[in-house]
Amino acid sequence: MENFQGPFDLLLGLISKHKLDITEVSLHKVTDDFIAHIRAHGRDWDLDQASHFLLVAATLLDLKAARLLPSGEVDDEEDLALLEARDLLFARLLQYRAYKEVGKFLTARMAEASRRFPRLVPMEPRFANLLPEVLIGLGPDQFARLAAKVFAPKAPPGVNVEHMYQPKASVREQAEIVVARLRALRRATFEQLTDDAEGTFEIVARFLALLELYRERAVAFEQDEPLSVLTVTWTGADDGEIEVGDDYEGSREPQAGPSGETEEGTDD
């Protein structure tokens, strides 16, 4: 107990000394050791340490009583609070022991590193001269060609996106697919409604179709929490056509611009 710093350090030291489980600690031995610790300091003993020890000793007594008495349902709020305090003490003791072991490990590593010293002098000349001379097998003409190639103007970089082309998806067409599937399944997740979609455009189109169907009160949405699974339930008629607005439909064919050039129509 030479490195006494607080009640938890003292408690862990005493328990480790007796090599017993915390619920098997003999309270009178712990008390005798603490009294011996106080007497060893003479008149310099700390009142705060004694007060903290009394708190820990009372907690230990409560722990032992809880273990020795028959367990059963606890209805008293004060008893529940004592049990919570017991569990909290267990957790803090385990946490403190882990911190203490990590501190010992770091102390050992720091002591080991303190015996190492970096090299502060440069390499000795007799070793530096052992390196062979650098020989470049290029002549003036070859260097000139390399310089001309490096300093020649370069074409501005471009990104070819032809391979990324994908036809636009029709919200109305995707709405027909969604309606047919919901009428058959009655209830489905958004993932099930888009598992056969060919690309991002069709997924977005089916999502917009669901919004239109919700506006027409043909579907209902369920989601337990934000960003969780979205479940769609069919609440519309089992037959007939469902009108989906063309607000999202743009021109599917190129249109002639003012200068005679063609340009793609865009979705609103």
N, C-alpha and C positions, 0 to 999 in steps of 0.2 A: 504493500500500500504506500510505497514511497512516492508514486506519481499520482496521488489522489487529486482529482480535479472536480468531482461532483458526485451526486448520489448514484447515478447510473454507472460511473466508473467504479465506485466503491462496491456497488451491488454485483457487478460482473466479476470484479476481483475476488470477492468473498465466495461467490458461487463456484468460480473456477478453482479456487483453492481447495474447496471441499469435494470437487469432482462429482457434484450431485445435480440432479434435475432441479429446476427452480421450485417445483412444488414439493420437493423432498428436503429442502434446506432446513436445517435445525435453527429455529429462530433464536434460541438462547445462545447458540454458537456465534451466529451473526452479530447478535447484540454484544456478546463478550468481546469479539474482535473489534467492533466499533468503539467500545469503551476503552480498549487498549490503545486504539489509534488516537483517541482524544487525549488520554493520559500521556502518550508519548510526546505530544506537542506542548504539554505543560499549560502555561497560561495563555498560549498563543492560539488556542483552538477557536474555530470559527463557529459562531452561533448559527449562521445560515446553513452550514453543513449539517449541524445537529438537527435543525428543523427539517431539512430535506430528508435526512435519514429516518426521522420519525414518520414522515409521510410514506417513504418506501417500505418501512417495516410494517406499517398499517396495511399497505397494499398487499404485501406478502402474506400477512395474516389472513386477509380476505381471500387471497388466492387459495391458500391451504384449506380454509373453511369451505370454499366452494367445491374443492376437489373431494374433501372427505365426506361432506354431507350428501345424502341421496339427491340425485338430480331429478328434476320434474319441471312442470310448467311454472313459469314465473309470471305473476300478475302484477306484483308491486312495481311501480315505476322506479322507486329507489333501488330495488334489487336489480332491475334492468340496467340502471345507470352504473351500479357497481360491476356488473358483468361486462358492460361496455368498457369501463375503466380497466378491467383486468385484460381484456383483449387488446386494448390500446397499449398497455404496458408491455405485453408480450411482443407486440409488433415493434415497439420502440427499442426494446432490448435486443431483438434480432437485428434491427437496423443499426443500432449502435455497435454491436459486435462486428457486423460486416465492415463498418467504417473503420473500426479499430484494426481489423486484419489488413485492410487496404493501406492504412497508415503505416503499419509495420512493413509491408511490402515496399511502399514508396521510400521509406527511410532506409531500408537495406539497399535499394537501387541507387539512391542518392549517395550513400556511403561508398558504394562500389564505384560510382562515377567520379567521386572526388579524388580517387587515386589515379585517374587518367589525365594526361596532359597532351594538348595538341602540339604538333610540330610548328614552331614559330620561325624557323630559319629556312632560307631558300635551298634549292637543290645545289649540291656541291658542283663546282665547275667540272671536275673530272667525270662526273656522271652525266652532266648536261651535254658534254661534247661527245658522248657515246651515240647520240642520235645521228642517223645518216642525213646528208644534205638532201634537200628537196629538189628533185629534177623534174622539170616540166617539159614534156616532149612536144611542144608546139612552137612553131616559128612565127615571125612577124606577120606573114600573110594569113596564117590561120587565125591569129588573134584579130586581125582586121576584119575577116569574114564574121567571126563571132560578134565583134562589136557592131558591125552593120546589121546583123540579125537581131541583136538586142535592142538597138535604138531605132529600128524600123517602125513606122507607124502601124499600129495594130487595129484591126477592125473592131468596132464596138461589140461587146458580148451580147448575145441574144439567146433566148430560151425558146426552143421549138415545142409548141404545145399541140401540134397536130395529133399526136398520139393520145392526147387527153380529151379529145372531142367526144361528147356524149349528147345524144339528142335530148331535147327538153321533154320532160314528162308532163302529161296533161293531168291537171287536178280532177277534171271531170271523169277521165278514164280510170284513174286510180280510185276515185270515189266509188265507181261501179264495182271494182274488185273488193274494196273494203266492205261495201254493203252486202255483197253476196257472201262473203266469209262470215260476217257477223250474224247474218240471218241463219247461217248453218250452225255456227258455234254458239250463238246467243251471248257468249261472254269470252273474251280473249284479251291477252296482254298486247301491248303495242309491239313487242318483239315478235309475237306470233303473227301479227298483221303485216309485218314487214320482212319476214324471214325469206321470202322469195323475191324481194325487190332487187332490181338490177341497177345498183348504184345509188349514190346519194340523192340524185334528182328525184327518183321514184319514192324514196323514203320521205323526203321533204314534201312531195306532192301528196302522199298518203296522210301525213300529219295535217296538212292544210285541209284535206278532205274531211278528216275527223273534226276539225274546228267548224267546218261548214255544217256537218251533220249535227254537231252539238247545238249550233245556232238554230237548226231546224227541229231541235228536240227529238232527234232520232237515236241519240246515244247518250249514255251517262258515263262519267269518269269517276274512278276511285283510285286514290293514292294515299297510302298511310302516312307518308312523310315526304318532304321535298327530295327530289332526285331519286325516289324509290321506284318500284315497278308500277307502271301505269296500266290499270285494268279498264277495259272498255266494255260496257254492257249495252246490248241492242234494246232500245225502247220504242222503236218505230214500228210501222206496219210490216207484216210478213210478206206482202206482195205490193206490186205497184212500183212506180219510179220515184226516186227521191231527187228533187231538184237541187242541184248544186250550182251556185252562182259562178259566173265567168270572170269574177274580179281578178283572179290570178292568171287567167289565160291571156297570153300575148300572141302576137302573130307568129305562126309556125313556118311561114315562107319568107324568104328575103324580100324586102321592099326597096323600091327605087328611091334613092335620095334626091335632093334638089339638083345635084350635079350629074345625075344619070347613073351614079354608082349604086350598087346594091349594098344593103346593110341589114344585119340581123335584127329581128324584133326582140324586144326584151319584155320580161314579165313585169307587171306592175308591182 
